[in-house]
Amino acid sequence: MVAADRKTGVNGATGETGETETTDMTGTTDMTGVIGADAMAPEADDLIPVSSPEIERKSIQLQEGETLRILAEKLFGNREFWIYIYLENSESIADPNRVPAGIQLTLPDPGHYRIDPADPASVNRAKELGDQVLHS
């Protein structure tokens, strides 16, 4: 009987890197020594719960004479990004036009909101969202 050996890769029939499977001329595959993915899966009792790390949130205290727009200009390079500071703190800000000095504000993640003062689309998105909030 003639047999053909082949190495399988990660995505091969065995699912194991570097395993060899032998197929004879009848089409039967000898999987001797091959450990399938099911056999390698851990039992539920063996799993250790992993807690996800909390994202460190930055905050800042609004100073006397500052507004959300002034703060956005200082932090993000454009006043239109005030909306994202407001959204992150909307539970503690009743009116975005009247934010009291001394309030502790959670800062938005620029990546999450795609804050980019050099990108006109980013600035326009912020402006449109701000207009919606102010006129709702």
MARFI-148935 format. One line per field, with one value per residue (C-alpha): residue in one letter; x, y, z. Coordinates in pm, whole numbers. Example, Ala and Ser with C-alpha at 12.3 -4.5 7.8 and 13.67 -1.06 7.14 Angstrom:
BEGIN
code: A,S
px: 1230,1367
py: -450,-106
pz: 780,714
REM end
This chain:
BEGIN
code: M,V,A,A,D,R,K,T,G,V,N,G,A,T,G,E,T,G,E,T,E,T,T,D,M,T,G,T,T,D,M,T,G,V,I,G,A,D,A,M,A,P,E,A,D,D,L,I,P,V,S,S,P,E,I,E,R,K,S,I,Q,L,Q,E,G,E,T,L,R,I,L,A,E,K,L,F,G,N,R,E,F,W,I,Y,I,Y,L,E,N,S,E,S,I,A,D,P,N,R,V,P,A,G,I,Q,L,T,L,P,D,P,G,H,Y,R,I,D,P,A,D,P,A,S,V,N,R,A,K,E,L,G,D,Q,V,L,H,S
px: 0,128,92,139,264,208,283,-13,5,-196,-499,-445,-676,-536,-535,-196,125,378,171,205,-95,-75,-333,-327,-459,-803,-845,-820,-625,-410,-439,-226,-53,-260,-423,-738,-846,-1121,-870,-658,-944,-932,-1206,-1435,-1298,-943,-1023,-898,-1114,-923,-1042,-998,-782,-971,-887,-718,-941,-783,-965,-917,-1071,-1238,-1074,-1239,-1313,-1283,-1559,-1585,-1488,-1177,-1079,-1129,-907,-631,-649,-747,-659,-1012,-1307,-1557,-1436,-1612,-1896,-1688,-1596,-1965,-2066,-1816,-1962,-2327,-2453,-2298,-2351,-2707,-2626,-2308,-2313,-2304,-2045,-1934,-1568,-1414,-1605,-1394,-1429,-1346,-1154,-1262,-1035,-926,-900,-1251,-1403,-1151,-1046,-807,-789,-601,-886,-1175,-1411,-1330,-1396,-1720,-1845,-1787,-1956,-2264,-2296,-2254,-2523,-2760,-2704,-2749,-3067,-3238
py: 0,348,622,996,1201,1573,1833,2037,2398,2578,2584,2231,1936,1852,2206,2140,2300,2057,1738,1472,1284,984,907,568,501,409,762,662,907,781,1041,849,1086,1387,1575,1758,2098,1945,1739,2047,2271,2334,2201,2467,2389,2461,2814,3102,3414,3712,4058,4315,4610,4932,5213,5495,5797,6141,6428,6799,7071,7354,7680,8016,8185,7862,7714,7376,7545,7707,7378,7192,7446,7400,7021,6921,7217,7318,7463,7241,6939,7076,6838,6535,6681,6744,6392,6239,6450,6498,6337,6617,6908,7034,7309,7293,7675,7716,7485,7592,7658,7395,7102,6790,6679,6341,6392,6213,5962,6132,5795,5693,6013,6042,6389,6539,6918,6881,6678,6896,6596,6542,6908,6908,6593,6760,7083,6902,6695,7004,7186,6890,6891,7267,7270,6967
pz: 0,-91,166,141,435,464,725,832,940,1202,973,844,892,1234,1364,1520,1403,1261,1298,1031,904,676,410,238,-111,28,155,520,734,1022,1297,1547,1784,1680,1963,1856,1979,2194,2389,2455,2572,2948,3172,3320,3667,3542,3425,3637,3626,3494,3578,3305,3405,3452,3216,3398,3356,3372,3533,3574,3786,3596,3698,3761,3426,3225,3016,2847,2520,2669,2829,2499,2321,2581,2591,2239,2017,1916,2106,1923,2120,2431,2351,2441,2780,2835,2728,2970,3252,3151,3473,3677,3433,3397,3146,2934,2910,3290,3439,3787,3859,4081,3933,3877,3514,3365,3042,2726,2556,2229,2055,2150,2013,1727,1842,1588,1552,1221,1068,944,957,1325,1405,1202,1379,1714,1601,1471,1786,2002,1804,1852,2228,2260,2052,2202
REM end
